[in-house]
Amino acid sequence: MSFINSLINKFESSPFKQSFQASLIKLLPTKPIYAHCDIPCGIYDPHNAQLASQTVLKMVQKIKELPEDDRNNFVRMVMTKEEHAEICKREILILWTDYFKSEHLEKFPDLHDLVWKTTKLCSENKRSIDEKLAKDLIESVDQIAEIFNSTKK
């Protein structure tokens, strides 16, 4: 990016600067990015992760109840299960990277391992239809939620 900035700066006093910038922007590949804000907004909550983990379990249970020839609902439920496992992982990682601080790790030394195992459980739940794994995910997310809630007191 510094190369681009140096090119733009060469045109600093030139009337072609805006035209050059507009042309350069059109030539460079772009894609949208999405993230929770990097401003310390204080709006963090494990509720979305908990809801997503519960949805994973519900989809596993519903999939197991389906008749074998109901492919349409099978596919839809698997997609929903996988989507919510990914939502759960994203929400846990937001808490991990944006909310939890070093003082939380001092107070809860197992937090790092718990987050790591929880995100791995999210991936395992995407790959399988296993009620025990789904229940383990809920339990793990609930433990993180308990830790989160205790830091808010």
FENGIMO-V216214 format. One record per backbone hydrogen bond with DSSP energy under -0.5 kcal/mol. CO is the residue of the C=O (numbers start at 1). NH is the residue of the N-H. Records with the same first field share a line. If there is no record, write none. Layout:
CO: NH, NH
//
This chain:
1: 5
2: 6
3: 7
4: 8
5: 9
6: 10
7: 11
8: 11
9: 12
11: 14
14: 17
16: 20
17: 21
18: 22
19: 23
20: 24
21: 25
22: 26
23: 27
24: 28
39: 41
42: 44
45: 48
46: 50
47: 51
48: 52
49: 53
50: 54
51: 55
52: 56
53: 57
54: 58
55: 59
56: 60
57: 61
58: 62
59: 63
60: 64
61: 65
62: 66
63: 66
67: 70
69: 71
70: 74
71: 75
72: 76
73: 77
74: 78
75: 79
76: 80
77: 81
78: 82
79: 83
80: 84
81: 85
82: 86
83: 87
84: 88
85: 89
86: 90
87: 91
88: 92
89: 93
90: 94
91: 95
92: 96
93: 97
94: 98, 99
95: 99, 100
101: 104, 105
102: 106
103: 107
104: 108
108: 111
110: 114
111: 115
112: 116
113: 117
114: 118
115: 119
116: 120
117: 121
118: 122
119: 123
120: 124
121: 125
122: 126
123: 127
124: 128
128: 130
130: 134
131: 135
132: 136
133: 137
134: 138
135: 139
136: 140
137: 141
138: 142
139: 143
140: 144
141: 145
142: 146
143: 147
144: 148
145: 149
146: 150
147: 151
148: 151, 152
149: 152
150: 153
//
